[in-house]
Amino acid sequence: MAQPVWNTEAGSIGSYPALLPMAYQLSASAVLPATSVLYTLLSGALPSGLSINEDGLISGTPTLVTRNTLSTFAVRVTDNLQTIRDRTFSINVS
């Protein structure tokens, strides 16, 4: 079975100001015969105040920071046939 394909490039997904709501949609595609994917935080941590849902939406309001803070984390995408693919991302909070 083929692994899901990430559409979102690995690495930085941007810099966001603290105390302002933000949202970022990750994207991966199932490869037939799989038809759907779910996202989970695998390792590392999102910036405080943010969370990821099973649809790959990272959202929330980053908490106040006293200096630019880089958070690095890995996300696992799993298709409905239990095939996985991981990717590492980072978010900077200013």
Backbone torsions as a table, in degrees:
resi	resn	phi	psi	omega
1	MET	NA	140.6	-179.8
2	ALA	-81.4	144.1	177.0
3	GLN	-71.4	154.4	171.9
4	PRO	-57.8	156.8	-179.2
5	VAL	-109.3	123.9	175.7
6	TRP	-76.1	131.6	173.2
7	ASN	-95.9	-28.4	177.9
8	THR	-81.3	127.1	179.4
9	GLU	-65.4	145.6	175.3
10	ALA	-67.8	159.2	176.6
11	GLY	104.7	-151.5	-174.0
12	SER	-69.6	133.8	173.4
13	ILE	-107.5	13.5	170.6
14	GLY	126.0	175.4	177.5
15	SER	-118.5	131.0	-175.2
16	TYR	-129.1	141.4	178.8
17	PRO	-75.8	144.3	175.2
18	ALA	-63.6	152.3	173.5
19	LEU	70.1	8.1	174.7
20	LEU	-117.0	129.8	-180.0
21	PRO	-57.3	143.1	179.0
22	MET	-141.4	159.6	175.0
23	ALA	-149.7	140.4	177.9
24	TYR	-143.2	126.5	-178.0
25	GLN	-97.7	115.9	171.7
26	LEU	-76.7	155.8	-178.0
27	SER	-141.3	129.8	172.8
28	ALA	-143.6	154.5	-177.4
29	SER	-120.6	140.7	173.2
30	ALA	-74.8	150.2	176.1
31	VAL	-109.4	128.0	-178.0
32	LEU	-52.5	139.6	14.5
33	PRO	-84.9	-0.1	175.2
34	ALA	-67.1	153.2	-175.5
35	THR	-128.6	-11.9	-177.7
36	SER	-149.9	162.3	179.0
37	VAL	-135.4	153.0	172.9
38	LEU	-127.8	150.4	-176.4
39	TYR	-114.0	140.2	174.0
40	THR	-140.6	147.8	174.5
41	LEU	-73.4	121.0	-175.2
42	LEU	-92.1	-47.1	-179.2
43	SER	-156.1	169.4	-175.8
44	GLY	75.6	-164.0	-178.2
45	ALA	-147.1	142.0	170.9
46	LEU	-73.7	158.2	174.7
47	PRO	-56.4	147.1	178.4
48	SER	-54.6	132.5	-179.7
49	GLY	98.9	-10.7	179.9
50	LEU	-109.5	153.7	175.3
51	SER	-144.6	164.6	176.5
52	ILE	-121.1	138.5	177.0
53	ASN	-102.6	174.1	-175.3
54	GLU	-68.0	-12.2	175.9
55	ASP	-90.3	1.3	177.0
56	GLY	87.6	13.1	179.0
57	LEU	-89.6	119.4	173.0
58	ILE	-94.8	123.6	-175.9
59	SER	-153.6	165.8	178.9
60	GLY	137.9	-165.1	178.9
61	THR	-124.1	109.7	179.5
62	PRO	-57.8	137.6	179.6
63	THR	-75.0	164.8	-178.1
64	LEU	-61.7	134.2	175.3
65	VAL	-123.2	152.2	-179.5
66	THR	-91.5	-12.2	175.9
67	ARG	-154.9	164.2	177.6
68	ASN	-52.6	132.6	-176.6
69	THR	-127.8	120.4	-179.8
70	LEU	-98.7	126.8	176.4
71	SER	-114.7	129.1	178.8
72	THR	-114.8	137.4	-175.3
73	PHE	-153.4	157.5	177.1
74	ALA	-113.4	141.2	178.7
75	VAL	-118.7	135.9	175.9
76	ARG	-105.2	131.1	172.6
77	VAL	-107.4	132.2	-178.3
78	THR	-125.1	127.4	178.1
79	ASP	-86.6	175.0	-175.7
80	ASN	-70.1	-5.3	174.0
81	LEU	-102.9	10.3	177.6
82	GLN	70.5	24.3	173.1
83	THR	-88.8	138.7	-173.2
84	ILE	-120.5	159.2	168.2
85	ARG	-152.8	135.4	-177.4
86	ASP	-110.4	154.5	176.1
87	ARG	-150.9	145.6	-178.1
88	THR	-104.7	137.6	-178.8
89	PHE	-132.9	167.2	171.8
90	SER	-142.2	152.6	175.9
91	ILE	-132.4	134.4	175.1
92	ASN	-103.3	131.3	174.9
93	VAL	-111.6	127.5	-177.7
94	SER	-112.3	NA	NA
